[in-house]
């Protein structure tokens, strides 16, 4: 899983509250905030989008090619362009 960094600006009193909570649970601020976000979104339904007809056709062909062993494995993206 890839990650990204997030910079958050907080009022000092909120930062103090956050620091007290992380110390109470023995977590880093990152771990505590990650936990809060996961708890917030875990019940959220992910949006579903309908594929265009041409995209669905392409995807089904790719799946068929994958299942039949027609695809080549590469070690890196650079290998695709050699």
N, C-alpha and C positions, 0 to 999 in steps of 0.2 A: 504494500500500500504506500503510495507516495504521500508526502506531507507538504504543508506550506506553513509559513509563519504568519502570525497575526499580531499587530501592534495595537494595544488598547490604551486609551487615555481615560483615566478615572479621576473623579474628585478624591481628594486626600482621605476624607472620611469613609468613602466606599472602599478605597484601597486598604485602609486599616481594618475594616470589617472583613474583607477578603483574606487578608493576611491572618487574622484571628481564626477564621474558619479553616484555612489550610493547615494551620498549626494544630488545631483541635483534632483534625482527622489524620494528621501526619502525611499530608500530600503536598506536592509542589503546587504552585499556582497553576501551572499548565495542566497538570493532572486533574485538579479540582475543576477548573473551567471546562476541560474536555468532558468530564463527568456530567456537569450541569447541562452542557449542550446536547450530549447523547440522551440524557433523560428527557430533555425538552422535545427532541425530534423522534424518539423511538416509536411513538404511536402515530406519527404523521404518515399519511399515505403518500407514496411517491407518485408523481404525475405520470400518466401514460399518454403517449402520443401515437397516433396512427401513422404508419409508414406510407409513403407514396407507393403507388403500384410498381413503379420501376425500382425503387429501393427494395421493396419486398421481394421482387423477382431476383435481384442481384444477391440479396442475403440468402435466399433459399438455394440458389445455385452454389454459393460459397459453402453453405452447410453441406450440400450434397458432395461437393468436391472434397471437403474435409473428411467426411465419413468414408468416402471411397479411397482415401489415401493419395489423392492427386496433388496435394499441396506439399511444398518443400519446407523443411525446417531451416531457419537461419539463426546464426548466433547473435546477430545485431542488425539494426536497421541499415547500417552501411552495407551489409552483404547484399541487400536487395538491389543496390544501385551499382554493383560491380559488373 
